[in-house]
């Protein structure tokens, strides 16, 4: 974790580690994602802030998961946008909710097509998705640890590769 945060810091990211112990997830979110791997909780709980220089890409932290007001980008904004698009189709809304019940967002980028990275609760892999079909996600790493290693390598690279380049604030599709 330390070397990843250092690599992000060298790219100009704002990185602040949490100084005290606090719950990452509010009770309703914790209940929804009860089978979330402990390594994901440990990593995100250790951060107060971890965002790109321009603030358009970030790891989700306790502050993000606690935000419920419509001001600012909420941790589940991608799900909210999908549900709004499906408001006249109850069956589609069920599919959207089912997808997000099985995918826990860990990182967002709003400078592009509202890209996100999420942990699949089915197998612990990390997937990448973006608008307009948020639920049409592609696996990018077999585990959260593999994802963190890949992100560290791309953060240290002069030319990060897609899709992680999107989260590092460079490049697109």
N, C-alpha and C positions, 0 to 999 in steps of 0.2 A: 504494500500500500504506500509506504513511504516513498519509494522510487517513482511510482506513478504520479503521486502528488508533486514531487519535485519536477518531473518532466512536464507536467501541466503548468507549473509555476514558471518554468523557463519559457513557455509559450505565452506568458503574460496572464495566465489565469489567476483569478483571485481564489486562494485556497486558505480557508480557516478551519482548523480542527475544532471539534467540540471540546469544551473545557470541563464540562460537568456531565453527569449521567442524566439522561432523560429518555423517555420513551420516544421512539421514532414515529410510531403510528398511533393515531387516535383510536379508541376502542372499536369503532365501527369499521375502520380500515383494517385494523389488526384481525378482527373477526372474519372479514371477507378473505383475507390472505393468510389464514392460519397456518398453511403449509409452506410458507415462504422459507427458503433455505436460510439457516442461521448466518451463513457467511454474508449474505446480502444485507441482512439487518445490521450485522456488526460493522460492515463497511459504511453504509449510509448513516448509521448512528454516530459514527466517528467524525462526521462533517457538520460544520455549521454553515459553510458556504463553499461551493466549488463550481465556479462559473467562468465562462470565456471572458476575454478582455472587454468585449462589447455587451456582455450580459445576455446574449441571445442563445447560449447553450449552457446547460448546467446539469449536475447531478441533483436529484431530488433529495431534500433534507427534511428534518422534522418540521421546519417552518412551512415548507411547501405542503406537506401532508396535513398540516393543521389549518391551512387556508381554505375557507369556505365561501368567502365573499366573491362576488363576480369581478371585483377589481383585481387585476393581475391574472396571470396564467395559473390556473389550478392544476394540481398534480394529475387529475383525470380529465383534463380539457379535451383530449382527443376522443375519449369515450363520450363526453358531453356533446361535442360537435357531431359525432356519428349518430347519437340518439336524436338530436335535433333534425338531422337530415332524414331520419327514418320515422319522424313523428306520426306520419299517417299510415305506418305499416307495423302493427304490433308484432308480427312474426319476425320481421327484420330486427326490431328492437330487442327481442329475446335473443337472437343470434349475437347481436352486438354485446349485450350484457354477458352472455355466456363466454364470449371471447375474452372480455376484460376480467371476468372472474378467474380466468386461467392464465392471465398475463399481467404481471406486476411492473408498472413503469418505473425505471430507474434513472433515465436520462432523457432530457428534452432539448430540442433545437427549434427555435421559432423563426430563424432567419431564412428558412428554406420552405419546405412544404409541411411544416409542423412535424418534422421527423421525431421519432422516439425510439428508445431502446427499452425492451422489457424482458423480464425473466419469465420464462414459461414454467408454470407450476407443474406441468405434466412431466417434464424431464430435466428441468434446471438449465436448459439452454437459454441463450440470449437471442432475441429476435429484433429485427429492425423493420419499422413501418413508417408510412407517411401518407399525407392526404393525396387524393380524396378517399381512398379505400384503406383507412387505418388498419382494418382487420385483415388485410392481405399482407401479412408480415412474412419476412424471410429470415431464416436462422443465420446468425453470423458467428456464433461461438457455441461449443458444446456444453459449456458451463460458465458460471460467473467468474471463476478464477481464470479460465481461458480468455474470457472477454477482457478482464482487467490487464492481463499480460499483453494482449493484442493492442489495447488502447495505449498502454505504456510505450510499446514499440512504435506505434504510429505517432504518438506525441513527440517522441524523440527523433522521428524521421524528418528530413528536409522536405519530403514530398509524401505526406500521408495519403493512404489509399481510401477510396470509397468503400463502405459507407462511413467509416470512422472519421474521415476527413470532414464530413458534414458537421460532426459534433465538435471537431477541433476548430470550426469556424472557417474552413477553407474548402473549396471545391463543391461540386454538386453532382448531379446525375450525368 
